[in-house]
Amino acid sequence: MRLTVATLNILGTADRWPERSVLLRDEFVELAPDVMAMQEVEYDAGQDQLIDDASTDPYVIYRAHEDEAGSGTSLLVRRSAFAEPIPDEGSRLELGDGRSALVADVPGADAMLRLVSTHLHWVPDEPDVRWRQVNALLDLLGECVPAAATIVCGDFNATPDEAASERMITAGFRSAFLLANGTEPEWTYPTPVTPADVAVRPPSCIDYVWVAGAIRVLSASTAFDRSSGAEVLYPSDHRGIAAVLDVG
């Protein structure tokens, strides 16, 4: 089965969300992903529901809170892309230090497909925290009933040469963008929507679609990265990653 999978940290409702949401919705409709992983989603504002409402083809919405009661990570899974029944609830995996991962097991063409959205520790000079979180994620995924294929999406806040990213590779995961293009994107954070005095790091690749198991990467690109207006507004302070995958 062929799937389009995308990930984006949407920056909650900060920095002109009403204007940014129009850009995000427009690109979401154009891309029409079968799976959309989002981080920094404010549930009380219904941000994931707003994105779902932009499509005429309904999605199942999964959520997992982080350290704040009203925000966390989300997965939007297109019902028509998968065999029925799609479960209505996912699982929250506690990664420590106020972070979690959202996991949903959905029926693929021939076997179960595991979908994961996560958001790791953000402080650039604390890679040891992200290392612990990645190891916790891998340990917890290893305790789950095996799936034929696994897709882990999210804002890892880790550059490709950081130990947390390298740990994903030693565990058998591969970056979809790297497989498709031979290199990672030059940067996924920050976009010009982020004031220089607010950006926590120089331009870096810190967002990924990781794949493992029976998955072939057909293509991958950055996404949600078109600016609009005289003041240069982007959908978020991150660029997203979108990948077309052959699963199974």
Buried (B, 14 or more C-beta within 10 A) or exposed (E): BEBBBBBBBBBBBBBEBEBBBBBBBBBBEEBBBBBBBBBBBBBEBEBBBBBBEBBEEEBBBBBBBBEEEEBBBBBBBBBEBBEEEBEEEBBBBBBEBEBBBBBBBBBBEEBBBBBBBBBBBBEBEEBEBBBBBBBBBBEBBEEBEEBBBBBBBBBBBBBBEBBBBBBBEEBEBBBBBBBBBEEBBEBBBBBEBBEEEEBBBEBBBBBBBBBBBBBEBBBBBBBBBEEBEEEEBBBBBBBBBBBBBEBB
